[in-house]
Amino acid sequence: MTFDQQLTAALKTLAERVSPHPAPAGTAKPYVTYQRITGNRHTTLNSGAGAPRATFQVDVWGDSKSAVRPLADTIIEALPGLLRVGDINDNPDDYEDDTKLHRASFDVVIWR
């Protein structure tokens, strides 16, 4: 299973609408998007290649901050029980004037 498939499966247990970024036009809110921002194969001095990992940015979108922040916090709390995760880092919450959408965003490192 790819990292994208693992993340999608985990997110779908927590949110009804999940897709790679950007979400399809007309997606009901709130919804969750994700995009892979880095990937790396961990190496060690003793054994060489280690477990692969990838970092994803996860965004929760909706009409109000009160609609997105609690869902983002729920996902952040649940992911360590659903996947092998490393760091989870909050990004600034945002409002996009052109789309009139609020966004709660975080990065998560997933290990295989």
N, C-alpha and C positions, 0 to 999 in steps of 0.2 A: 504494500500500500504506500502511495506517495505521501509526502508531507502535506500536500494540499488536500488529499483525500482524508488523511487523519484529522486535520484541523476542521475540515467541513463536517465530518461525522460528529466530532465533539461539539462544535458550535450548534449543530442542528438539534442536539439534545437540550439546548439552553435557549434557543431563539427560533421562531417560526420561519423567518426569512433570512437566508444566508446565501451569499454569492461572492465570487471573486469581484474585485473592484474593476469597473463601476457596476453598480446594480442595474438590472434591466429597467428601462423606462417604465414608469407607472408602478413600481414596486410599492406595496403598502408599507406604511411606517408604523413602528420603528423597524429598521432592518439592519443587518450586519454585513459588512464587506471586509475582505481581507486581501492583502497583497504581500508577496514574498519580497523582503527588502535585502536580505543577505543569505548566503549559505556558506557552510564551511565543513571541512572534514577535520576533526580534532586529531592531532598527532601528539605522540609522547616520545620522549627520548629513549625509553626502554623498548617499547613494542611497535613503534611506527604508527601506522594508520589506526585511528580509533573510530568511535561512533560519529556518523554524520549528524549535522544539525542545521537548522534553518531558522531564520528570524522572520517573523511576519508582523506587519502592522495590521491591527484589527480596529475597525471603526464601527461605531454604532451611530446610526443616523435617525433623526426624528424631528418632529415639529417643535419640541421644547427641550430645554436642558433636563427638566424633570422627567422626560420620557426616555432620555438616553443614558444619563449618568447611572441610575440604579441598575439598568440592564448591563452596562459595561462592568460595573462593580460585581454583579452576580457572576458574570463570565470570568472575570479575573479570579474570583474566589474558587470557582469550580474547576478551572482548567488543570490545576495540579492533580486533581483526582481522576481526570479523564485522559491525560497525556503525560508523557515524560517531558516535563518542562524545566527550563533553566530560569533565567531572569525574566521577570515581567516588569516592564517599565511604563509608567503612565506618561502620556504625551499631553500637551495642553488641550483642554476642551476648546471648541471652536464654534463659530457661527459663520456660515457662508452666506453673505448677503445676496449673491446672484441666485442661489437655489432656495434661499430662505430656510435652510436646514441647520439644525444644531448637530454637533458631532462630539462624541466622547471617543478618545483614541488611546490605544496602548500598543506596545510591542511585546511579543512573546517569543522566546527561544524554545524550539521543539527539538528534542533529541530522538534519535532512532534507537 
